[in-house]
Amino acid sequence: MSTGFFVSDEFRTNPLSLVPGGSTVKVNYADGSFRLYDKIKKPYAYINAITRKDQNIVSVEVDRKLIWQK
């Protein structure tokens, strides 16, 4: 069973992520865990940035649709 959590606003670094609207992005990790981020305004730019930084990411979904997979 995978475990994960919703990333709350207090941990967000982009001010646009505090504004309502946008997409929900689910980031899946190699250990089976995941993180959910809402209010993502530019999901493809976000995916590009996070997958360059973290080699443990195995897939990313945007609004429940698989967009990126290692």
PQR file with spaces between the fields and no chain letter, atoms N, CA, C, O and H, PARSE charges and radii, in Angstrom:
ATOM       1  N    MET     1       0.839   -1.182    0.000 -0.4000 1.5000
ATOM       2  CA   MET     1       0.000    0.000    0.000 -0.0000 2.0000
ATOM       3  C    MET     1       0.886    1.248    0.000  0.5500 1.7000
ATOM       4  O    MET     1       1.819    1.350    0.797 -0.5500 1.4000
ATOM       5  N    SER     2       0.600    2.172   -0.871 -0.4000 1.5000
ATOM       6  CA   SER     2       1.407    3.386   -0.936 -0.0000 2.0000
ATOM       7  C    SER     2       0.954    4.401    0.110  0.5500 1.7000
ATOM       8  O    SER     2      -0.221    4.471    0.470 -0.5500 1.4000
ATOM       9  H    SER     2      -0.158    2.089   -1.518  0.4000 1.0000
ATOM      10  N    THR     3       1.902    5.169    0.578 -0.4000 1.5000
ATOM      11  CA   THR     3       1.605    6.212    1.547 -0.0000 2.0000
ATOM      12  C    THR     3       2.002    7.550    0.962  0.5500 1.7000
ATOM      13  O    THR     3       2.962    7.653    0.198 -0.5500 1.4000
ATOM      14  H    THR     3       2.857    5.112    0.285  0.4000 1.0000
ATOM      15  N    GLY     4       1.268    8.548    1.321 -0.4000 1.5000
ATOM      16  CA   GLY     4       1.580    9.863    0.790 -0.0000 2.0000
ATOM      17  C    GLY     4       0.872   10.935    1.569  0.5500 1.7000
ATOM      18  O    GLY     4       0.182   10.673    2.555 -0.5500 1.4000
ATOM      19  H    GLY     4       0.488    8.464    1.942  0.4000 1.0000
ATOM      20  N    PHE     5       1.060   12.154    1.102 -0.4000 1.5000
ATOM      21  CA   PHE     5       0.424   13.272    1.782 -0.0000 2.0000
ATOM      22  C    PHE     5       0.221   14.437    0.835  0.5500 1.7000
ATOM      23  O    PHE     5       0.869   14.549   -0.206 -0.5500 1.4000
ATOM      24  H    PHE     5       1.620   12.366    0.302  0.4000 1.0000
ATOM      25  N    PHE     6      -0.693   15.292    1.228 -0.4000 1.5000
ATOM      26  CA   PHE     6      -0.980   16.523    0.525 -0.0000 2.0000
ATOM      27  C    PHE     6      -0.036   17.592    1.060  0.5500 1.7000
ATOM      28  O    PHE     6       0.050   17.783    2.273 -0.5500 1.4000
ATOM      29  H    PHE     6      -1.219   15.201    2.073  0.4000 1.0000
ATOM      30  N    VAL     7       0.669   18.289    0.184 -0.4000 1.5000
ATOM      31  CA   VAL     7       1.613   19.322    0.594 -0.0000 2.0000
ATOM      32  C    VAL     7       0.828   20.610    0.839  0.5500 1.7000
ATOM      33  O    VAL     7       0.226   21.169   -0.078 -0.5500 1.4000
ATOM      34  H    VAL     7       0.599   18.135   -0.801  0.4000 1.0000
ATOM      35  N    SER     8       0.843   21.065    2.078 -0.4000 1.5000
ATOM      36  CA   SER     8       0.054   22.241    2.439 -0.0000 2.0000
ATOM      37  C    SER     8       0.717   23.533    1.975  0.5500 1.7000
ATOM      38  O    SER     8       1.901   23.558    1.638 -0.5500 1.4000
ATOM      39  H    SER     8       1.332   20.611    2.823  0.4000 1.0000
ATOM      40  N    ASP     9      -0.067   24.597    1.966 -0.4000 1.5000
ATOM      41  CA   ASP     9       0.387   25.894    1.464 -0.0000 2.0000
ATOM      42  C    ASP     9       1.628   26.416    2.177  0.5500 1.7000
ATOM      43  O    ASP     9       2.449   27.093    1.559 -0.5500 1.4000
ATOM      44  H    ASP     9      -1.029   24.577    2.239  0.4000 1.0000
ATOM      45  N    GLU    10       1.778   26.120    3.440 -0.4000 1.5000
ATOM      46  CA   GLU    10       2.914   26.657    4.190 -0.0000 2.0000
ATOM      47  C    GLU    10       4.261   26.148    3.684  0.5500 1.7000
ATOM      48  O    GLU    10       5.297   26.746    3.974 -0.5500 1.4000
ATOM      49  H    GLU    10       1.110   25.570    3.942  0.4000 1.0000
ATOM      50  N    PHE    11       4.254   25.048    2.927 -0.4000 1.5000
ATOM      51  CA   PHE    11       5.498   24.484    2.401 -0.0000 2.0000
ATOM      52  C    PHE    11       5.721   24.828    0.932  0.5500 1.7000
ATOM      53  O    PHE    11       6.676   24.346    0.324 -0.5500 1.4000
ATOM      54  H    PHE    11       3.413   24.562    2.691  0.4000 1.0000
ATOM      55  N    ARG    12       4.859   25.648    0.360 -0.4000 1.5000
ATOM      56  CA   ARG    12       4.947   25.996   -1.054 -0.0000 2.0000
ATOM      57  C    ARG    12       5.892   27.173   -1.239  0.5500 1.7000
ATOM      58  O    ARG    12       5.903   28.096   -0.424 -0.5500 1.4000
ATOM      59  H    ARG    12       4.082   26.040    0.854  0.4000 1.0000
ATOM      60  N    THR    13       6.691   27.148   -2.310 -0.4000 1.5000
ATOM      61  CA   THR    13       7.659   28.217   -2.538 -0.0000 2.0000
ATOM      62  C    THR    13       7.229   29.201   -3.622  0.5500 1.7000
ATOM      63  O    THR    13       7.695   30.340   -3.633 -0.5500 1.4000
ATOM      64  H    THR    13       6.682   26.398   -2.972  0.4000 1.0000
ATOM      65  N    ASN    14       6.357   28.786   -4.525 -0.4000 1.5000
ATOM      66  CA   ASN    14       5.899   29.666   -5.581 -0.0000 2.0000
ATOM      67  C    ASN    14       4.639   30.399   -5.125  0.5500 1.7000
ATOM      68  O    ASN    14       3.660   29.745   -4.768 -0.5500 1.4000
ATOM      69  H    ASN    14       5.979   27.860   -4.516  0.4000 1.0000
ATOM      70  N    PRO    15       4.629   31.732   -5.125 -0.5600 1.5000
ATOM      71  CA   PRO    15       3.447   32.487   -4.699  0.2800 2.0000
ATOM      72  C    PRO    15       2.189   32.144   -5.501  0.5500 1.7000
ATOM      73  O    PRO    15       1.080   32.246   -4.976 -0.5500 1.4000
ATOM      74  N    LEU    16       2.344   31.739   -6.763 -0.4000 1.5000
ATOM      75  CA   LEU    16       1.173   31.366   -7.560 -0.0000 2.0000
ATOM      76  C    LEU    16       0.487   30.115   -7.009  0.5500 1.7000
ATOM      77  O    LEU    16      -0.701   29.904   -7.250 -0.5500 1.4000
ATOM      78  H    LEU    16       3.244   31.656   -7.190  0.4000 1.0000
ATOM      79  N    SER    17       1.218   29.297   -6.280 -0.4000 1.5000
ATOM      80  CA   SER    17       0.636   28.083   -5.701 -0.0000 2.0000
ATOM      81  C    SER    17      -0.281   28.380   -4.522  0.5500 1.7000
ATOM      82  O    SER    17      -0.885   27.467   -3.958 -0.5500 1.4000
ATOM      83  H    SER    17       2.184   29.469   -6.084  0.4000 1.0000
ATOM      84  N    LEU    18      -0.386   29.620   -4.156 -0.4000 1.5000
ATOM      85  CA   LEU    18      -1.298   30.023   -3.083 -0.0000 2.0000
ATOM      86  C    LEU    18      -2.596   30.594   -3.641  0.5500 1.7000
ATOM      87  O    LEU    18      -3.543   30.832   -2.892 -0.5500 1.4000
ATOM      88  H    LEU    18       0.105   30.362   -4.613  0.4000 1.0000
ATOM      89  N    VAL    19      -2.641   30.812   -4.950 -0.4000 1.5000
ATOM      90  CA   VAL    19      -3.805   31.377   -5.625 -0.0000 2.0000
ATOM      91  C    VAL    19      -4.696   30.241   -6.108  0.5500 1.7000
ATOM      92  O    VAL    19      -4.197   29.303   -6.730 -0.5500 1.4000
ATOM      93  H    VAL    19      -1.871   30.618   -5.558  0.4000 1.0000
ATOM      94  N    PRO    20      -6.004   30.296   -5.843 -0.5600 1.5000
ATOM      95  CA   PRO    20      -6.905   29.233   -6.306  0.2800 2.0000
ATOM      96  C    PRO    20      -6.843   29.030   -7.818  0.5500 1.7000
ATOM      97  O    PRO    20      -6.567   29.958   -8.577 -0.5500 1.4000
ATOM      98  N    GLY    21      -7.107   27.789   -8.233 -0.4000 1.5000
ATOM      99  CA   GLY    21      -7.113   27.428   -9.643 -0.0000 2.0000
ATOM     100  C    GLY    21      -5.860   26.658  -10.006  0.5500 1.7000
ATOM     101  O    GLY    21      -4.913   26.583   -9.223 -0.5500 1.4000
ATOM     102  H    GLY    21      -7.331   27.035   -7.616  0.4000 1.0000
ATOM     103  N    GLY    22      -5.862   26.092  -11.193 -0.4000 1.5000
ATOM     104  CA   GLY    22      -4.715   25.319  -11.637 -0.0000 2.0000
ATOM     105  C    GLY    22      -4.963   23.832  -11.550  0.5500 1.7000
ATOM     106  O    GLY    22      -6.102   23.386  -11.414 -0.5500 1.4000
ATOM     107  H    GLY    22      -6.631   26.153  -11.829  0.4000 1.0000
ATOM     108  N    SER    23      -3.896   23.072  -11.629 -0.4000 1.5000
ATOM     109  CA   SER    23      -3.968   21.609  -11.663 -0.0000 2.0000
ATOM     110  C    SER    23      -3.506   20.982  -10.359  0.5500 1.7000
ATOM     111  O    SER    23      -2.845   21.614   -9.535 -0.5500 1.4000
ATOM     112  H    SER    23      -2.970   23.434  -11.739  0.4000 1.0000
ATOM     113  N    THR    24      -3.876   19.718  -10.202 -0.4000 1.5000
ATOM     114  CA   THR    24      -3.370   18.916   -9.092 -0.0000 2.0000
ATOM     115  C    THR    24      -2.313   17.973   -9.654  0.5500 1.7000
ATOM     116  O    THR    24      -2.559   17.252  -10.621 -0.5500 1.4000
ATOM     117  H    THR    24      -4.412   19.204  -10.871  0.4000 1.0000
ATOM     118  N    VAL    25      -1.143   17.988   -9.041 -0.4000 1.5000
ATOM     119  CA   VAL    25      -0.019   17.165   -9.491 -0.0000 2.0000
ATOM     120  C    VAL    25       0.295   16.142   -8.407  0.5500 1.7000
ATOM     121  O    VAL    25       0.462   16.486   -7.237 -0.5500 1.4000
ATOM     122  H    VAL    25      -0.943   18.574   -8.256  0.4000 1.0000
ATOM     123  N    LYS    26       0.371   14.881   -8.817 -0.4000 1.5000
ATOM     124  CA   LYS    26       0.749   13.789   -7.908 -0.0000 2.0000
ATOM     125  C    LYS    26       2.125   13.301   -8.324  0.5500 1.7000
ATOM     126  O    LYS    26       2.330   12.889   -9.465 -0.5500 1.4000
ATOM     127  H    LYS    26       0.235   14.601   -9.768  0.4000 1.0000
ATOM     128  N    VAL    27       3.070   13.351   -7.387 -0.4000 1.5000
ATOM     129  CA   VAL    27       4.444   12.929   -7.636 -0.0000 2.0000
ATOM     130  C    VAL    27       4.649   11.586   -6.934  0.5500 1.7000
ATOM     131  O    VAL    27       4.510   11.488   -5.714 -0.5500 1.4000
ATOM     132  H    VAL    27       2.903   13.686   -6.460  0.4000 1.0000
ATOM     133  N    ASN    28       4.980   10.560   -7.707 -0.4000 1.5000
ATOM     134  CA   ASN    28       5.168    9.205   -7.184 -0.0000 2.0000
ATOM     135  C    ASN    28       6.653    8.886   -7.080  0.5500 1.7000
ATOM     136  O    ASN    28       7.424    9.156   -8.001 -0.5500 1.4000
ATOM     137  H    ASN    28       5.093   10.639   -8.697  0.4000 1.0000
ATOM     138  N    TYR    29       7.044    8.306   -5.948 -0.4000 1.5000
ATOM     139  CA   TYR    29       8.448    8.018   -5.667 -0.0000 2.0000
ATOM     140  C    TYR    29       8.736    6.522   -5.705  0.5500 1.7000
ATOM     141  O    TYR    29       7.825    5.703   -5.585 -0.5500 1.4000
ATOM     142  H    TYR    29       6.418    8.086   -5.200  0.4000 1.0000
ATOM     143  N    ALA    30       9.999    6.178   -5.872 -0.4000 1.5000
ATOM     144  CA   ALA    30      10.443    4.787   -6.002 -0.0000 2.0000
ATOM     145  C    ALA    30      10.083    3.939   -4.783  0.5500 1.7000
ATOM     146  O    ALA    30       9.865    2.735   -4.919 -0.5500 1.4000
ATOM     147  H    ALA    30      10.738    6.844   -5.969  0.4000 1.0000
ATOM     148  N    ASP    31      10.016    4.539   -3.605 -0.4000 1.5000
ATOM     149  CA   ASP    31       9.692    3.772   -2.399 -0.0000 2.0000
ATOM     150  C    ASP    31       8.191    3.533   -2.216  0.5500 1.7000
ATOM     151  O    ASP    31       7.770    2.960   -1.211 -0.5500 1.4000
ATOM     152  H    ASP    31      10.193    5.517   -3.494  0.4000 1.0000
ATOM     153  N    GLY    32       7.382    3.972   -3.189 -0.4000 1.5000
ATOM     154  CA   GLY    32       5.934    3.773   -3.132 -0.0000 2.0000
ATOM     155  C    GLY    32       5.179    4.938   -2.531  0.5500 1.7000
ATOM     156  O    GLY    32       3.948    4.933   -2.530 -0.5500 1.4000
ATOM     157  H    GLY    32       7.724    4.437   -4.005  0.4000 1.0000
ATOM     158  N    SER    33       5.871    5.922   -2.027 -0.4000 1.5000
ATOM     159  CA   SER    33       5.189    7.082   -1.450 -0.0000 2.0000
ATOM     160  C    SER    33       4.831    8.085   -2.548  0.5500 1.7000
ATOM     161  O    SER    33       5.316    7.993   -3.676 -0.5500 1.4000
ATOM     162  H    SER    33       6.871    5.926   -2.028  0.4000 1.0000
ATOM     163  N    PHE    34       3.981    9.033   -2.197 -0.4000 1.5000
ATOM     164  CA   PHE    34       3.601   10.070   -3.152 -0.0000 2.0000
ATOM     165  C    PHE    34       3.330   11.372   -2.416  0.5500 1.7000
ATOM     166  O    PHE    34       3.133   11.397   -1.201 -0.5500 1.4000
ATOM     167  H    PHE    34       3.587    9.107   -1.281  0.4000 1.0000
ATOM     168  N    ARG    35       3.326   12.457   -3.191 -0.4000 1.5000
ATOM     169  CA   ARG    35       2.967   13.780   -2.676 -0.0000 2.0000
ATOM     170  C    ARG    35       1.993   14.416   -3.649  0.5500 1.7000
ATOM     171  O    ARG    35       2.152   14.308   -4.865 -0.5500 1.4000
ATOM     172  H    ARG    35       3.486   12.436   -4.178  0.4000 1.0000
ATOM     173  N    LEU    36       0.989   15.075   -3.108 -0.4000 1.5000
ATOM     174  CA   LEU    36      -0.012   15.769   -3.911 -0.0000 2.0000
ATOM     175  C    LEU    36       0.153   17.271   -3.749  0.5500 1.7000
ATOM     176  O    LEU    36       0.250   17.781   -2.633 -0.5500 1.4000
ATOM     177  H    LEU    36       0.860   15.162   -2.120  0.4000 1.0000
ATOM     178  N    TYR    37       0.182   17.962   -4.858 -0.4000 1.5000
ATOM     179  CA   TYR    37       0.277   19.416   -4.875 -0.0000 2.0000
ATOM     180  C    TYR    37      -0.920   19.948   -5.659  0.5500 1.7000
ATOM     181  O    TYR    37      -1.172   19.496   -6.776 -0.5500 1.4000
ATOM     182  H    TYR    37       0.103   17.547   -5.765  0.4000 1.0000
ATOM     183  N    ASP    38      -1.657   20.895   -5.094 -0.4000 1.5000
ATOM     184  CA   ASP    38      -2.756   21.506   -5.838 -0.0000 2.0000
ATOM     185  C    ASP    38      -2.372   22.922   -6.243  0.5500 1.7000
ATOM     186  O    ASP    38      -1.330   23.435   -5.836 -0.5500 1.4000
ATOM     187  H    ASP    38      -1.452   21.262   -4.187  0.4000 1.0000
ATOM     188  N    LYS    39      -3.211   23.537   -7.035 -0.4000 1.5000
ATOM     189  CA   LYS    39      -3.035   24.924   -7.475 -0.0000 2.0000
ATOM     190  C    LYS    39      -1.747   25.147   -8.276  0.5500 1.7000
ATOM     191  O    LYS    39      -1.143   26.216   -8.197 -0.5500 1.4000
ATOM     192  H    LYS    39      -4.058   23.121   -7.366  0.4000 1.0000
ATOM     193  N    ILE    40      -1.329   24.134   -9.048 -0.4000 1.5000
ATOM     194  CA   ILE    40      -0.138   24.268   -9.888 -0.0000 2.0000
ATOM     195  C    ILE    40      -0.584   24.913  -11.208  0.5500 1.7000
ATOM     196  O    ILE    40      -1.391   24.342  -11.942 -0.5500 1.4000
ATOM     197  H    ILE    40      -1.819   23.265   -9.112  0.4000 1.0000
ATOM     198  N    LYS    41      -0.059   26.090  -11.498 -0.4000 1.5000
ATOM     199  CA   LYS    41      -0.489   26.847  -12.680 -0.0000 2.0000
ATOM     200  C    LYS    41       0.211   26.408  -13.960  0.5500 1.7000
ATOM     201  O    LYS    41      -0.391   26.462  -15.032 -0.5500 1.4000
ATOM     202  H    LYS    41       0.596   26.554  -10.901  0.4000 1.0000
ATOM     203  N    LYS    42       1.455   25.978  -13.875 -0.4000 1.5000
ATOM     204  CA   LYS    42       2.220   25.534  -15.042 -0.0000 2.0000
ATOM     205  C    LYS    42       2.767   24.139  -14.764  0.5500 1.7000
ATOM     206  O    LYS    42       3.947   23.979  -14.452 -0.5500 1.4000
ATOM     207  H    LYS    42       1.944   25.934  -13.003  0.4000 1.0000
ATOM     208  N    PRO    43       1.898   23.120  -14.880 -0.5600 1.5000
ATOM     209  CA   PRO    43       2.316   21.763  -14.479  0.2800 2.0000
ATOM     210  C    PRO    43       3.497   21.208  -15.260  0.5500 1.7000
ATOM     211  O    PRO    43       4.312   20.485  -14.687 -0.5500 1.4000
ATOM     212  N    TYR    44       3.619   21.519  -16.541 -0.4000 1.5000
ATOM     213  CA   TYR    44       4.733   20.958  -17.314 -0.0000 2.0000
ATOM     214  C    TYR    44       6.065   21.575  -16.897  0.5500 1.7000
ATOM     215  O    TYR    44       7.082   20.883  -16.851 -0.5500 1.4000
ATOM     216  H    TYR    44       2.957   22.107  -17.006  0.4000 1.0000
ATOM     217  N    ALA    45       6.065   22.850  -16.598 -0.4000 1.5000
ATOM     218  CA   ALA    45       7.285   23.499  -16.093 -0.0000 2.0000
ATOM     219  C    ALA    45       7.629   22.929  -14.717  0.5500 1.7000
ATOM     220  O    ALA    45       8.800   22.711  -14.405 -0.5500 1.4000
ATOM     221  H    ALA    45       5.239   23.412  -16.636  0.4000 1.0000
ATOM     222  N    TYR    46       6.616   22.693  -13.908 -0.4000 1.5000
ATOM     223  CA   TYR    46       6.823   22.122  -12.576 -0.0000 2.0000
ATOM     224  C    TYR    46       7.436   20.722  -12.676  0.5500 1.7000
ATOM     225  O    TYR    46       8.389   20.399  -11.967 -0.5500 1.4000
ATOM     226  H    TYR    46       5.665   22.870  -14.161  0.4000 1.0000
ATOM     227  N    ILE    47       6.879   19.902  -13.562 -0.4000 1.5000
ATOM     228  CA   ILE    47       7.394   18.539  -13.755 -0.0000 2.0000
ATOM     229  C    ILE    47       8.846   18.586  -14.215  0.5500 1.7000
ATOM     230  O    ILE    47       9.682   17.838  -13.708 -0.5500 1.4000
ATOM     231  H    ILE    47       6.104   20.164  -14.138  0.4000 1.0000
ATOM     232  N    ASN    48       9.147   19.445  -15.157 -0.4000 1.5000
ATOM     233  CA   ASN    48      10.509   19.575  -15.666 -0.0000 2.0000
ATOM     234  C    ASN    48      11.479   19.936  -14.543  0.5500 1.7000
ATOM     235  O    ASN    48      12.577   19.385  -14.466 -0.5500 1.4000
ATOM     236  H    ASN    48       8.468   20.052  -15.569  0.4000 1.0000
ATOM     237  N    ALA    49      11.080   20.843  -13.690 -0.4000 1.5000
ATOM     238  CA   ALA    49      11.951   21.292  -12.595 -0.0000 2.0000
ATOM     239  C    ALA    49      12.163   20.196  -11.548  0.5500 1.7000
ATOM     240  O    ALA    49      13.297   19.952  -11.136 -0.5500 1.4000
ATOM     241  H    ALA    49      10.188   21.290  -13.753  0.4000 1.0000
ATOM     242  N    ILE    50      11.090   19.533  -11.114 -0.4000 1.5000
ATOM     243  CA   ILE    50      11.239   18.563  -10.024 -0.0000 2.0000
ATOM     244  C    ILE    50      11.927   17.279  -10.473  0.5500 1.7000
ATOM     245  O    ILE    50      12.655   16.665   -9.692 -0.5500 1.4000
ATOM     246  H    ILE    50      10.169   19.731  -11.449  0.4000 1.0000
ATOM     247  N    THR    51      11.706   16.864  -11.722 -0.4000 1.5000
ATOM     248  CA   THR    51      12.336   15.615  -12.167 -0.0000 2.0000
ATOM     249  C    THR    51      13.834   15.796  -12.411  0.5500 1.7000
ATOM     250  O    THR    51      14.577   14.815  -12.414 -0.5500 1.4000
ATOM     251  H    THR    51      11.115   17.363  -12.356  0.4000 1.0000
ATOM     252  N    ARG    52      14.279   17.003  -12.612 -0.4000 1.5000
ATOM     253  CA   ARG    52      15.723   17.264  -12.725 -0.0000 2.0000
ATOM     254  C    ARG    52      16.401   17.220  -11.366  0.5500 1.7000
ATOM     255  O    ARG    52      17.563   16.829  -11.259 -0.5500 1.4000
ATOM     256  H    ARG    52      13.675   17.800  -12.610  0.4000 1.0000
ATOM     257  N    LYS    53      15.675   17.620  -10.329 -0.4000 1.5000
ATOM     258  CA   LYS    53      16.244   17.711   -8.980 -0.0000 2.0000
ATOM     259  C    LYS    53      16.237   16.385   -8.224  0.5500 1.7000
ATOM     260  O    LYS    53      17.164   16.098   -7.465 -0.5500 1.4000
ATOM     261  H    LYS    53      14.731   17.938  -10.416  0.4000 1.0000
ATOM     262  N    ASP    54      15.207   15.581   -8.424 -0.4000 1.5000
ATOM     263  CA   ASP    54      14.999   14.399   -7.584 -0.0000 2.0000
ATOM     264  C    ASP    54      14.980   13.129   -8.423  0.5500 1.7000
ATOM     265  O    ASP    54      14.027   12.888   -9.164 -0.5500 1.4000
ATOM     266  H    ASP    54      14.454   15.814   -9.040  0.4000 1.0000
ATOM     267  N    GLN    55      16.010   12.329   -8.312 -0.4000 1.5000
ATOM     268  CA   GLN    55      16.130   11.096   -9.091 -0.0000 2.0000
ATOM     269  C    GLN    55      15.253    9.965   -8.567  0.5500 1.7000
ATOM     270  O    GLN    55      15.156    8.918   -9.209 -0.5500 1.4000
ATOM     271  H    GLN    55      16.784   12.525   -7.710  0.4000 1.0000
ATOM     272  N    ASN    56      14.614   10.151   -7.421 -0.4000 1.5000
ATOM     273  CA   ASN    56      13.748    9.121   -6.842 -0.0000 2.0000
ATOM     274  C    ASN    56      12.326    9.166   -7.374  0.5500 1.7000
ATOM     275  O    ASN    56      11.520    8.296   -7.044 -0.5500 1.4000
ATOM     276  H    ASN    56      14.693   11.001   -6.899  0.4000 1.0000
ATOM     277  N    ILE    57      11.999   10.158   -8.190 -0.4000 1.5000
ATOM     278  CA   ILE    57      10.665   10.274   -8.764 -0.0000 2.0000
ATOM     279  C    ILE    57      10.544    9.259   -9.903  0.5500 1.7000
ATOM     280  O    ILE    57      11.398    9.193  -10.787 -0.5500 1.4000
ATOM     281  H    ILE    57      12.654   10.865   -8.458  0.4000 1.0000
ATOM     282  N    VAL    58       9.467    8.469   -9.862 -0.4000 1.5000
ATOM     283  CA   VAL    58       9.259    7.464  -10.910 -0.0000 2.0000
ATOM     284  C    VAL    58       8.146    7.834  -11.877  0.5500 1.7000
ATOM     285  O    VAL    58       8.143    7.382  -13.022 -0.5500 1.4000
ATOM     286  H    VAL    58       8.773    8.523   -9.143  0.4000 1.0000
ATOM     287  N    SER    59       7.191    8.659  -11.425 -0.4000 1.5000
ATOM     288  CA   SER    59       6.133    9.102  -12.325 -0.0000 2.0000
ATOM     289  C    SER    59       5.443   10.336  -11.748  0.5500 1.7000
ATOM     290  O    SER    59       5.508   10.616  -10.551 -0.5500 1.4000
ATOM     291  H    SER    59       7.193    9.026  -10.495  0.4000 1.0000
ATOM     292  N    VAL    60       4.779   11.061  -12.652 -0.4000 1.5000
ATOM     293  CA   VAL    60       4.048   12.261  -12.254 -0.0000 2.0000
ATOM     294  C    VAL    60       2.712   12.265  -12.984  0.5500 1.7000
ATOM     295  O    VAL    60       2.652   12.038  -14.192 -0.5500 1.4000
ATOM     296  H    VAL    60       4.726   10.833  -13.624  0.4000 1.0000
ATOM     297  N    GLU    61       1.644   12.527  -12.240 -0.4000 1.5000
ATOM     298  CA   GLU    61       0.303   12.624  -12.806 -0.0000 2.0000
ATOM     299  C    GLU    61      -0.190   14.056  -12.663  0.5500 1.7000
ATOM     300  O    GLU    61       0.091   14.727  -11.669 -0.5500 1.4000
ATOM     301  H    GLU    61       1.693   12.712  -11.258  0.4000 1.0000
ATOM     302  N    VAL    62      -0.925   14.512  -13.664 -0.4000 1.5000
ATOM     303  CA   VAL    62      -1.564   15.821  -13.604 -0.0000 2.0000
ATOM     304  C    VAL    62      -3.060   15.589  -13.768  0.5500 1.7000
ATOM     305  O    VAL    62      -3.509   15.035  -14.771 -0.5500 1.4000
ATOM     306  H    VAL    62      -1.153   13.967  -14.471  0.4000 1.0000
ATOM     307  N    ASP    63      -3.818   16.016  -12.775 -0.4000 1.5000
ATOM     308  CA   ASP    63      -5.272   15.823  -12.779 -0.0000 2.0000
ATOM     309  C    ASP    63      -5.639   14.373  -13.105  0.5500 1.7000
ATOM     310  O    ASP    63      -6.517   14.106  -13.925 -0.5500 1.4000
ATOM     311  H    ASP    63      -3.453   16.466  -11.960  0.4000 1.0000
ATOM     312  N    ARG    64      -4.937   13.438  -12.434 -0.4000 1.5000
ATOM     313  CA   ARG    64      -5.157   11.988  -12.514 -0.0000 2.0000
ATOM     314  C    ARG    64      -4.759   11.358  -13.845  0.5500 1.7000
ATOM     315  O    ARG    64      -5.128   10.216  -14.120 -0.5500 1.4000
ATOM     316  H    ARG    64      -4.224   13.654  -11.768  0.4000 1.0000
ATOM     317  N    LYS    65      -4.018   12.079  -14.667 -0.4000 1.5000
ATOM     318  CA   LYS    65      -3.551   11.534  -15.943 -0.0000 2.0000
ATOM     319  C    LYS    65      -2.026   11.435  -15.895  0.5500 1.7000
ATOM     320  O    LYS    65      -1.343   12.404  -15.565 -0.5500 1.4000
ATOM     321  H    LYS    65      -3.718   13.006  -14.444  0.4000 1.0000
ATOM     322  N    LEU    66      -1.500   10.248  -16.230 -0.4000 1.5000
ATOM     323  CA   LEU    66      -0.049   10.051  -16.224 -0.0000 2.0000
ATOM     324  C    LEU    66       0.580   10.925  -17.305  0.5500 1.7000
ATOM     325  O    LEU    66       0.235   10.819  -18.482 -0.5500 1.4000
ATOM     326  H    LEU    66      -2.055    9.461  -16.498  0.4000 1.0000
ATOM     327  N    ILE    67       1.494   11.776  -16.897 -0.4000 1.5000
ATOM     328  CA   ILE    67       2.149   12.712  -17.802 -0.0000 2.0000
ATOM     329  C    ILE    67       3.615   12.385  -18.011  0.5500 1.7000
ATOM     330  O    ILE    67       4.137   12.547  -19.114 -0.5500 1.4000
ATOM     331  H    ILE    67       1.774   11.862  -15.941  0.4000 1.0000
ATOM     332  N    TRP    68       4.284   11.929  -16.966 -0.4000 1.5000
ATOM     333  CA   TRP    68       5.717   11.652  -17.042 -0.0000 2.0000
ATOM     334  C    TRP    68       6.013   10.354  -16.314  0.5500 1.7000
ATOM     335  O    TRP    68       5.456   10.099  -15.246 -0.5500 1.4000
ATOM     336  H    TRP    68       3.860   11.798  -16.070  0.4000 1.0000
ATOM     337  N    GLN    69       6.892    9.528  -16.885 -0.4000 1.5000
ATOM     338  CA   GLN    69       7.300    8.275  -16.240 -0.0000 2.0000
ATOM     339  C    GLN    69       8.758    8.036  -16.551  0.5500 1.7000
ATOM     340  O    GLN    69       9.210    8.241  -17.678 -0.5500 1.4000
ATOM     341  H    GLN    69       7.344    9.736  -17.752  0.4000 1.0000
ATOM     342  N    LYS    70       9.486    7.601  -15.549 -0.4000 1.5000
ATOM     343  CA   LYS    70      10.928    7.321  -15.691 -0.0000 2.0000
ATOM     344  C    LYS    70      11.139    6.103  -16.556  0.5500 1.7000
ATOM     345  O    LYS    70      12.279    5.705  -16.795 -0.5500 1.4000
ATOM     346  H    LYS    70       9.118    7.435  -14.634  0.4000 1.0000
